[in-house]
Amino acid sequence: MPILESAFQPAWWLPGAHLPTLWPSLFRVRPPLPGLTRERLELPDGDFLDLSWNGDPQAPVVLLLHGLEGNLHSHYARPLLQKLAEAGYLACMLHFRGCSGEPNRLPRSYHSGDSAELQTVTEHIHNSRGRPIQAMIGFSLGGNLLLKWLGEQGQQAGIQRAMAVSVPFLLNQAADRLNQGFSRIYQKHLLNSMKRKYREKFSRIPSPLKVNLEKINSFREYDEQITAPLHGFAGADDYYQRCSCRQFIPHIRVPTLILHDRHDPFMWPHTVPEEQELPDNVVLELTRGGGHAGFVSNSASSREAYWTDRRLLEWLKEENQP
């Protein structure tokens, strides 16, 4: 069935929508990865992307796409890279421009719909590793990007499986939701990070924009004044309309699992696609009590406490089952 009621059982001690969202970011252990290697991909426009690899170089490749302002310190990143390697995969995390700890070289940055960038990375991995990417997983912004790319590529995507977690299906609605109530805490935290990066980068190179960062207090204002002009959009509404992934989902032809909580505090319940929008090979798994990219389960084992990791490995195994 396109819409699946999840077997996820939330941690009883993390009620509501916000505690399961905040807990992993604050308290989840990020394991050291002594075998992690870094690769710098030089781009045709003179900029670069950094990739982090973990696992057997000959194993099937699984690519991880992080969320807004994500990096290797994101609570899901290193644990998932470790578990994928242990399960026999070569895990790779793509750092979007400016997210690897070093400012990117150009005025432009990254955004929710830069599927051309993802296509460049998939082609690079195919050519440099001698085989295509087997699967991808995207979180939040990375999930939106992944679903948009899958819809655009259709039968030509060239991967076997995909999973998207806590996706902001309609960017305008996500921007409005994050400007209300307690969710403004997440907005403020992420905006502070984005502003800090803006200042750092444009202390090194001239900025093509004239903006007063102190007067930008919402995602919509940031996207109107910075994201849109830096990336060729007419404004925030144009950016949101062209890059929201929900319109691309009906065209996905790769088996894809979308994991989403009914009360994700980054968007409204009605932001989620309806059943008639989902093609036969796309499963929308809905949970209660998972928060945004949290999904802390009621497990006695800390290694099994995060439903996303377990669900991804289950989803990957399904492709090899009759």
KOLDRENKE-226344 format. One line per 3 residues: their letters; for each residue x negated, y negated, z negated of C-alpha. Coordinates in Angstrom, 3 decimals, padded with zeros to 6 digits, always signed. Example, Ala and Ser with C-alpha at 12.3 -4.5 7.8 and 13.67 -1.06 7.14 Angstrom:
BEGIN
AS = -012.300 +004.500 -007.800 | -013.670 +001.060 -007.140
REM end
This chain:
BEGIN
MPI = +000.000 +000.000 +000.000 | -001.293 -003.489 +000.798 | -000.517 -004.691 -002.758
LES = -001.746 -002.480 -005.573 | -001.014 -002.786 -009.279 | -004.443 -002.372 -010.833
AFQ = -005.342 +000.278 -013.394 | -007.473 -002.381 -015.104 | -006.935 -002.572 -018.872
PAW = -008.130 -005.944 -020.225 | -010.122 -006.271 -023.436 | -007.534 -006.778 -026.163
WLP = -009.785 -009.277 -027.900 | -009.854 -011.610 -024.864 | -006.211 -012.699 -024.468
GAH = -004.956 -015.245 -021.966 | -006.607 -016.527 -018.795 | -009.512 -018.558 -020.157
LPT = -011.232 -016.240 -022.644 | -011.869 -013.470 -020.075 | -013.157 -016.153 -017.692
LWP = -015.565 -017.705 -020.184 | -016.787 -014.634 -022.067 | -018.966 -013.072 -019.312
SLF = -020.587 -016.409 -018.460 | -021.505 -017.015 -022.085 | -022.294 -013.545 -023.418
RVR = -022.890 -010.985 -020.682 | -026.431 -009.579 -020.730 | -028.372 -010.222 -017.517
PPL = -030.854 -007.338 -017.119 | -034.406 -007.925 -015.918 | -035.010 -006.601 -012.427
PGL = -038.741 -005.806 -012.188 | -038.347 -004.465 -008.650 | -036.598 -007.569 -007.325
TRE = -038.202 -009.066 -004.222 | -037.526 -012.424 -002.588 | -037.390 -013.202 +001.108
RLE = -037.214 -016.637 +002.713 | -035.275 -016.851 +005.954 | -036.324 -019.857 +008.033
LPD = -033.368 -021.270 +009.970 | -033.299 -022.772 +013.482 | -032.305 -026.189 +012.102
GDF = -035.463 -026.389 +009.961 | -033.828 -025.396 +006.678 | -034.079 -022.092 +004.820
LDL = -032.104 -019.469 +002.935 | -033.458 -017.238 +000.170 | -032.514 -013.575 -000.188
SWN = -033.088 -011.415 -003.288 | -033.469 -007.659 -002.723 | -033.237 -004.761 -005.176
GDP = -033.377 -001.048 -004.436 | -034.753 +001.487 -001.976 | -035.797 -000.331 +001.226
QAP = -034.415 +002.549 +003.297 | -031.016 +002.716 +001.576 | -027.724 +001.340 +002.957
VVL = -027.521 -002.439 +002.529 | -024.852 -004.127 +000.395 | -024.812 -007.935 +000.586
LLH = -023.606 -010.050 -002.358 | -022.217 -013.575 -001.867 | -022.089 -015.707 -005.013
GLE = -019.546 -018.324 -006.029 | -019.717 -022.110 -006.249 | -023.057 -023.123 -007.792
GNL = -023.893 -019.459 -008.341 | -027.355 -017.902 -008.494 | -029.174 -014.930 -009.996
HSH = -028.132 -016.118 -013.458 | -024.426 -015.769 -012.594 | -023.052 -013.162 -014.964
YAR = -022.186 -010.709 -012.187 | -025.359 -011.056 -010.090 | -028.202 -009.130 -011.714
PLL = -025.964 -006.466 -013.305 | -024.406 -005.753 -009.916 | -027.770 -005.729 -008.116
QKL = -028.980 -003.217 -010.703 | -025.936 -000.946 -010.490 | -025.938 -000.922 -006.707
AEA = -029.615 +000.083 -006.660 | -028.971 +002.826 -009.209 | -026.110 +004.107 -007.038
GYL = -028.419 +004.472 -004.035 | -027.935 +001.183 -002.207 | -030.298 -001.585 -001.192
ACM = -028.638 -004.595 -002.793 | -029.217 -008.058 -001.381 | -028.019 -011.376 -002.769
LHF = -027.744 -014.323 -000.408 | -028.468 -017.659 -002.071 | -026.558 -020.395 -000.288
RGC = -028.519 -023.520 +000.630 | -029.920 -025.186 -002.486 | -028.846 -022.375 -004.861
SGE = -032.117 -020.456 -005.240 | -033.784 -022.946 -007.578 | -035.261 -025.185 -004.877
PNR = -033.430 -027.994 -003.027 | -032.827 -027.268 +000.621 | -034.553 -029.501 +003.152
LPR = -031.624 -031.049 +005.014 | -028.881 -033.431 +003.863 | -026.246 -030.757 +004.481
SYH = -025.621 -028.129 +001.805 | -023.204 -025.161 +001.705 | -019.426 -024.915 +001.652
SGD = -016.540 -022.448 +001.375 | -016.150 -021.818 +005.087 | -019.667 -021.690 +006.539
SAE = -019.117 -018.414 +008.361 | -021.719 -019.294 +011.007 | -024.338 -019.191 +008.243
LQT = -023.133 -015.760 +007.150 | -023.277 -014.541 +010.735 | -026.888 -015.720 +010.958
VTE = -027.749 -013.716 +007.838 | -026.000 -010.551 +009.042 | -027.878 -010.719 +012.346
HIH = -031.185 -011.297 +010.537 | -030.678 -008.300 +008.245 | -029.652 -006.104 +011.170
NSR = -032.703 -007.090 +013.187 | -035.248 -007.081 +010.347 | -034.054 -003.898 +008.601
GRP = -033.201 -001.951 +011.717 | -029.628 -001.298 +010.656 | -026.443 -003.265 +009.986
IQA = -025.144 -004.233 +006.565 | -022.938 -001.434 +005.252 | -020.800 -003.492 +002.877
MIG = -020.336 -006.977 +001.439 | -018.909 -008.338 -001.793 | -018.064 -012.000 -002.351
FSL = -017.126 -013.838 -005.526 | -014.819 -016.871 -005.557 | -016.249 -019.283 -002.939
GGN = -018.283 -016.367 -001.573 | -015.088 -014.313 -001.388 | -013.337 -017.049 +000.597
LLL = -016.290 -017.202 +002.976 | -016.345 -013.418 +003.342 | -012.629 -013.129 +004.163
KWL = -012.835 -016.014 +006.647 | -015.807 -014.374 +008.387 | -014.100 -010.972 +008.467
GEQ = -010.986 -012.490 +010.040 | -012.993 -014.351 +012.652 | -015.073 -011.300 +013.529
GQQ = -012.215 -008.802 +013.676 | -013.441 -005.546 +015.198 | -016.899 -007.068 +015.732
AGI = -017.753 -007.488 +012.018 | -020.055 -004.476 +012.120 | -019.756 -003.519 +008.441
QRA = -018.005 -000.509 +006.935 | -016.352 -002.043 +003.879 | -015.822 -005.319 +002.013
MAV = -014.610 -006.535 -001.362 | -013.627 -010.061 -002.387 | -013.180 -011.117 -006.015
SVP = -011.154 -014.050 -007.420 | -010.716 -015.750 -004.059 | -009.389 -019.359 -003.791
FLL = -007.182 -018.453 -000.840 | -005.972 -022.039 -000.288 | -008.695 -024.558 -001.090
NQA = -006.344 -027.504 -001.473 | -004.294 -025.663 -004.085 | -007.416 -024.539 -005.929
ADR = -008.704 -028.126 -006.019 | -005.375 -029.333 -007.444 | -005.168 -026.518 -010.000
LNQ = -008.678 -027.201 -011.272 | -007.725 -030.808 -011.894 | -005.052 -029.860 -014.418
GFS = -005.016 -028.733 -018.033 | -007.833 -026.715 -019.543 | -009.028 -025.785 -016.046
RIY = -010.540 -029.256 -015.805 | -013.319 -027.872 -018.058 | -014.445 -025.603 -015.209
QKH = -014.182 -028.473 -012.744 | -016.306 -030.747 -014.922 | -018.973 -028.081 -015.450
LLN = -019.256 -027.310 -011.731 | -019.124 -030.958 -010.674 | -021.947 -031.798 -013.076
SMK = -024.072 -029.091 -011.455 | -023.219 -030.301 -007.946 | -023.992 -033.912 -008.839
RKY = -027.288 -032.913 -010.427 | -028.315 -031.101 -007.259 | -027.232 -034.051 -005.134
REK = -029.399 -036.427 -007.157 | -032.381 -034.092 -007.096 | -032.279 -033.482 -003.358
FSR = -031.725 -037.093 -002.399 | -034.530 -038.244 -004.625 | -036.764 -036.452 -002.087
IPS = -035.051 -037.322 +001.200 | -032.800 -040.230 +002.259 | -029.072 -039.658 +001.834
PLK = -026.837 -040.435 +004.834 | -024.005 -041.273 +002.425 | -023.251 -044.189 +000.158
VNL = -021.395 -042.768 -002.822 | -021.090 -043.562 -006.501 | -021.366 -040.173 -008.196
EKI = -020.208 -041.613 -011.510 | -016.804 -042.372 -009.988 | -016.302 -038.860 -008.611
NSF = -014.270 -036.904 -011.162 | -012.540 -034.163 -009.174 | -013.305 -031.590 -006.504
REY = -011.005 -033.380 -004.094 | -012.952 -036.631 -004.529 | -016.272 -034.806 -004.142
DEQ = -015.105 -032.988 -001.025 | -013.653 -036.164 +000.472 | -016.777 -038.246 -000.097
ITA = -019.580 -035.655 +000.142 | -018.689 -032.143 +001.372 | -016.602 -033.285 +004.343
PLH = -018.939 -035.949 +005.807 | -022.075 -033.851 +005.242 | -020.595 -030.882 +007.116
GFA = -018.651 -032.464 +009.967 | -015.108 -032.499 +008.582 | -012.742 -035.455 +008.921
GAD = -012.033 -035.409 +005.185 | -011.145 -033.125 +002.315 | -007.791 -032.102 +003.805
DYY = -009.427 -031.203 +007.117 | -012.064 -029.164 +005.251 | -009.457 -027.365 +003.147
QRC = -007.228 -026.602 +006.124 | -009.986 -025.262 +008.371 | -011.870 -023.266 +005.736
SCR = -009.148 -021.707 +003.553 | -009.358 -017.956 +004.100 | -005.673 -017.076 +003.732
QFI = -004.948 -017.839 +007.403 | -007.731 -015.435 +008.482 | -006.682 -012.428 +006.389
PHI = -004.137 -011.049 +008.924 | -006.973 -010.673 +011.453 | -009.300 -008.585 +009.235
RVP = -010.073 -005.158 +010.717 | -012.600 -003.889 +008.149 | -011.310 -001.943 +005.106
TLI = -011.247 -004.693 +002.485 | -010.334 -004.772 -001.201 | -009.298 -008.093 -002.756
LHD = -009.434 -008.092 -006.561 | -007.388 -010.874 -008.114 | -005.772 -011.718 -011.434
RHD = -002.175 -012.912 -011.433 | -003.048 -015.761 -013.807 | -006.437 -016.785 -012.451
PFM = -006.992 -020.267 -013.964 | -008.661 -021.520 -010.771 | -005.435 -021.400 -008.745
WPH = -001.673 -020.971 -008.856 | +000.134 -017.617 -008.727 | +001.734 -018.636 -005.421
TVP = -001.708 -019.249 -003.892 | -002.043 -015.486 -003.399 | -001.096 -014.020 +000.020
EEQ = +002.223 -012.242 +000.367 | +002.478 -008.620 +001.400 | +003.480 -009.361 +004.989
ELP = +000.228 -011.305 +005.465 | -001.934 -008.287 +004.662 | -002.957 -005.955 +007.495
DNV = -002.932 -002.223 +006.826 | -006.648 -002.073 +006.042 | -006.569 -004.851 +003.406
VLE = -005.622 -003.958 -000.176 | -004.765 -006.700 -002.662 | -005.336 -005.328 -006.169
LTR = -003.620 -007.461 -008.805 | -004.558 -007.416 -012.487 | -003.276 -009.015 -015.661
GGG = -005.797 -010.443 -018.119 | -008.850 -010.539 -015.846 | -009.308 -014.311 -015.695
HAG = -011.465 -015.747 -012.934 | -014.244 -013.318 -011.942 | -014.209 -011.929 -015.497
FVS = -012.335 -008.619 -015.566 | -013.691 -007.493 -018.929 | -012.092 -004.119 -019.606
NSA = -011.100 -002.439 -022.840 | -014.082 -000.056 -022.682 | -016.207 +001.247 -025.537
SSR = -019.270 +001.228 -023.282 | -020.861 -002.119 -022.481 | -022.093 -000.720 -019.148
EAY = -018.526 +000.143 -018.175 | -016.938 -003.010 -019.555 | -016.795 -004.907 -016.272
WTD = -014.086 -003.687 -013.932 | -015.512 -005.410 -010.848 | -018.701 -003.315 -010.910
RRL = -016.825 -000.049 -011.387 | -014.235 -000.906 -008.763 | -016.842 -001.841 -006.164
LEW = -018.688 +001.453 -006.550 | -015.395 +003.345 -006.304 | -014.450 +001.382 -003.197
LKE = -017.802 +002.085 -001.536 | -017.499 +005.813 -002.241 | -014.078 +005.969 -000.587
ENQ = -015.573 +005.473 +002.857 | -017.412 +008.789 +002.531 | -014.365 +010.732 +001.405
P = -012.215 +012.672 +003.860
REM end
